[in-house]
């Protein structure tokens, strides 16, 4: 399988073939705030030392450092990034745009006024990942903390924003909505989105076997959804390492997640409460190289239990390339 077939534009066989501490930064994520106007049942928040709004100067310096390292794709998230001071967020987006970052993404719960998203697009955002965990108003509102009117607002925003730029909908499934996952995905299919990302919550890491019943004509529209459903049909877990998977994580070499004053191995590692690699500084990539060379993912409970299928496939591909290069030499 070519990595391009997964559907994430940050993943490719070319990236895997070139992976090193000096290659461009292919995907970086900056968590701007822990604040959120929703209270999703599966969200456990951030580490205590990553709470609050990231100072604008800190965020800007991180972006400028990444740009010097050849930043290709960036994502702003949180918490909810649209509750971060709007002028600061727009300036960070502009900084990426003027420095030719190819894809500027926002992960959002979709509840901000439509005008806020239109402003972000006008400043350079060309990718929105919007959360919608149910195709039913009552369940959807329950999952975000019982906020009345929230589901209708998010659904309307998804429809409108999808007409303007690339939009994926992220759907997290728990005990609350597992039984309706098939209907929920079919509802999102009606909203005009670019792709659909389904995942069980970390607390409910079970196969979403019902999604194996999705019609092929739906799957053929959405590469990411098709990739994950094929795994489900093949009984391949979405989360966690298997014995056949590499013990190394080359993803850490050209990928980065930053929150507070720290840089972490990846966004999953950060959200699962893992220890950072180190503080934000000019030597972050060297620190990440050291982490890569000394870390066994199969002895790390977070990597072992939570590594996503896309990350496993990327890491395995990189190690395969390194093995064949060594054989040729």
Secondary structure, 3 states (H helix, E strand, C coil): CCHHHHCCCCCCHHHHHHCCCCCCCCEEEEECCCCCCCCCCCCCCCCHHHCCCCCHHHHHHHHHHHHHCCCCEEEEECCCHHHCCHHHHHHHHHHHHHCCCCEEEEEECCCCCHHHHHHHHHHCCCEEEEECCCCCHHHHHHHCCCCCCHHHHHHHHHHHHHCCCEEEEEEEECCCCHHHHHHHHHHHHCCCCCEEEEEECHHHCCCCHHHHHCCHHHHCCCHHHHHHHHHHHCCCCCECCCCCCCCCCHHHHCEEEEECCEEECCHHHHHCCCCCCEECCCCHHHHHHHHHHHCCHHHCHHHHHHCEHHHHHHHHHHHHHHHHHHHHC
